Amino acid sequence: MMETQHETHNDEHGSTSDESWSAPATDLYESDTEFLFKTDVPGVSRENVSIDFDNGKLKLQATRTEDTHQYRRTLRLRRPINSEAISAELRDGVLEVHLPKRQESVGRTIPVQ
């Protein structure tokens, strides 16, 4: 259901190396109505957090101000998400992203009047 991706950087010589970043500790919870993505980003302020959601992929990038260390995480969700209702909150170094599931059509029997 969930896929995690890590990014690398190609330097000017074409070799691949990691920049000063890490994939933060992350928990993903699922209920009947939403996914809850929780991740530790200590030392990061709201202004230094970027969250994007496109085509079922959630991309997080956050930068600590004191040393410019970056946290990056990419998750692919294979369930339809209501992208208009996604919300995020940063509190005490923990980022929570609420990803409501998109309601799918449910089959039913239609009575004839």
Protein Blocks (a to p, Z undefined) as FASTA:
>chain_A
ZZcdddddddfkopacddddddddddddddfkbccdddddehiafklcccddeehiacdd
dddfklopacddddddfbdcdfklgccddeehiacddddddddddddddddZZ
